[in-house]
Amino acid sequence: MDLTIVDARNGRLVGSAVANGSFTSENATSGFTLFGFGNVSTAVAASALAQATRAAMNSATEQLVDRLKERTG
């Protein structure tokens, strides 16, 4: 996730950062259907994507806070 930090008072670019996130699931599924319940792999993939997005957002927040601390001294 690419971040651009802009001073809202004047619209000037303050800085930029790249936030990354990853998540690896220990439990892999085969995606089979049993008794009408299926598509298990889609649920796992969505969960892994959500966890990776959360990690990227945490990274972005930490970087933004660090940049703001630098600017305010």
VOFISE-242971 format. One record per residue (C-alpha): x, y, z. Coordinates in steps of 0.25 Angstrom, whole numbers, plus 2048, in hexadecimal, padded with zeros to 3 digits. Each point is the difference from the previous one (the first is absolute). Layout:
// residues N
XYZ ...
END
This chain:
// residues 73
800800800 80680D7FC 7FE80C809 80180F7FC 80080980C 7FA80E7FD 80080C809 7F1803800 80280F803 8088037F3 7FE7F37F8 80F7FE7FF 8077F2800 8067FD80E 8057F27FD 7FD7F37FB 8017F1805 7FD7F27FC 7F87F7809 8017F17FE 7F87F5807 8007F17FF 7F97F4806 8037F17FF 7F57F6804 8067F4807 7F37F87FC 7FE7FE7F2 7F37FA7FA 7FD7F97F3 7F38087FD 7F77F47FF 7F1800802 7F97F780A 7F17FF803 7FE80D7F9 80B808807 80B8037F7 80980B7FB 8087FF80D 80D8057F9 7F980D7FC 7FD80380F 80E7FD804 8068087F4 7F780C804 8047FE80F 80F8007FC 7FE80C7F7 7F980780C 80B7FD809 80B8057F6 7F780D7FE 80080280F 80F7FE801 80280A7F4 7F780A807 8077FF80D 80D8027F9 7FA80D7F9 7FB80580E 80E7FE806 8078077F5 7F680C800 80280280F 80F7FF7FF 7FF80B7F5 7F7809808 8097FF80C 80C8047F7 7F880C7FB 7FB80580E 80E7FD807 
END
